Amino acid sequence: MAEKISVLFVCLGNICRSTMAEGVFRSLTKDAPYKDLIDTVDSCGTGARHSDPSTPFGAQANFSRLGAYHAGDDPDDRTMSTLAKHGITDYTHAARKVRASDFDEFDYIFAMDRSNLSDLQRYTKKSSSSAKAGQKAKVMLFGEYSGQGKAEVVNDPYYGGNQGFQTAYEQCMRFSKNFLEEKLAEAGEEKA
């Protein structure tokens, strides 16, 4: 049997998209055929973004170095109700910020959008070269597993309605299945 895989999902606040992805992924990996593939699954956020009222249209200013403004919070109620609508009722999580140790502990770190990916890549560049040499994680967009021939982003549904959460759920389900099918095929090839 191949070594088990660990996966970390990352969005901004760790209460909508990354928790949706974690909940979906956990539900898919509870049973065969994926159960034996996966070791650890978690989610976190890159930091804080606050609206700057002095800029036109409430443009977002990045304050990711200030910390996660949702740290310790439960997932958004709309995330939980979307998961429940699809039969995922046993998921719990407390939001947290990405840690330096995540890059050594996880095999895959999946960003929900390009801003999250950029934040993660910037974070790894700040690490010393010796730390990067030992980095275990492959950092990429979760949407690389879209199955559409090009990467997709999972848009943040926080300021929108329930349809945004449903769309995020559908993307997370599709990306998760595509990733797991690829890893299952690779594990089968290693056995042969």
N, C-alpha and C positions, 0 to 999 in steps of 0.2 A: 504494500500500500504506500502510495506517495505521502509525503509529509503534508499534514493538514494546513489549510490556508487561514490566515487571519485578515479581516477586512474592517476598515474604518471609513465611515461616510462623513463628509464634511460639508456644511453650509455656513451661513453667517452666524445665526443666533442659536442653532442647534435645538430649535423647537418646531420646525416645519418640515423642510425637505430632507435633511439628513436623518431625522427621527422617522420620517415616513419610509425612507430607504431601509433603515435598520429594522423597522417593524416588518416590512415586506420580506426582507432577506431572511430574518429569523424564522418567519412562518414557513418559508420555502425549504429551509435547511433543518427543520425539526425531524423530518422523516427521510427514508430512503427515496431516491438514490443519492441525495446530496448530503445527508447527515454525516457520513464518514469523510467528506471532503473538507469540512469547515471546523476550525478550532475556535477562534474568538471573533465576535462581531460587536462593534461599538459605533458610536457617532459622537461628533463634537462640532464646535463652531470656531471660526477663524477670529472672531472678535466683535467689535462694536462699530456700528455706523449710525450716525445721528444726523437728522436733517438740520441743515444750516439755514435758519430763517433769513439770513442776510443775502442769500443767493437766490437768483430767480427760480421760480417754480419749486422751491424746496429741494434743490439738488442735494445729493448725498455727499457728505464729506467723510473721508475715511479716517477713522480713529482706531484702527485695529490694535495698536499698541496699548490702548487703554484698558483692555480686558473685555471679557464677555459680559454683556449686559443682561443676559438671560441665565447666567451660571446658577445652577441649582434649581431652576424652574422645570416644571413638568412640560411635556410637549403641548403645543397649541391644541385647544379643544377641537378645532376643526381637523387637525391631523388625526386625533384619536377617534373622532366620529367617522372619518373616512375609512380608517383602518377597521373599525367595528362594523361598518356597513359591508365590508368585504370579509367578515368573519375573523378578523384578527383582534381578539379581545384580551389577550394575556400579555400585552406589551407594556412595560413601564420603563421610564428613563428619567434621569435628572441631567439637565443641560450642563455641559462643561466646555471649556476652551481647549483647543489643541495644545498638546504638550510636546516638548522636544523629544521625549522618550517614545512618542507615538511613531516616529520615523524609524525607530529601531525595533519596535514591538510588532508592527503590522506588516504584512506582505503587500497589501494593496491599500492605498489611501485614495478614495474616490471623492473628487470635488464635484459639487452640483452645478457650478457655473464657472465661467472663465475668470471672474473676479476672485472666487475662492481658490481656484487653481493658481492664479498669480500670487495671491497671498501665501499659499503653501510653498510655492517655488522660491519666493523671496525669503521665506523663513529658512529654507534649507540652504540658501546661498549665504545667509548670515552665520551659519554653523562653520566651525573650523574645518579645514580640509581633512583632518584625521577623522572627524565625526562623520563627514559625508562619505568617506571611504568605507565606513562600517555601516552606512545606512542600508537598512533592509528593504524599506518600502518602495514600491513603484507608485509614484504619484501621478494621477491622471484624471481626466474628466470621466465621471461615471457613464456619461453619454457616449463614450467610445464604444460601448456595448449596445448601441441603439439598434443595430441590425439594419440600418438604413444606408450604409455605405459612407456615412459621415457622422461626426460627433454631434450630439444634441446637448443642449443645456436644460436643466430643470429650473424653470423660472420660479422666483420666490412668490408664493401665493399669499403671503402674510397680509398685504394691504388690499387684496381682492376678495372675491366671493368663493363659495364652495366649489365652483367649477375648477378653479385653479388648483385646489387640493385634489380633486378627482383626476385632473390631468397629471399632476405630480405622482399620484398613486399609479396610474397606468404606465407612466414612464418608468418608475421604479420597478414595477413588476416585469416589464419587458426587458429592461437592462439587467435585472437580477437573473432572470431566466437565461438570457443570452450568455452572461458571464458563467453561470453555473454549468450550462451545457458545454461550453468550451472547456472548462476545468474538468468536467466528468470525462469528456473525450480524451483529454491529455492524460488523466489518471488511467484510463483504459489502455492507452498506448504504452504507458510505463509498465503495466502489468504484462503486456504481450512480449 
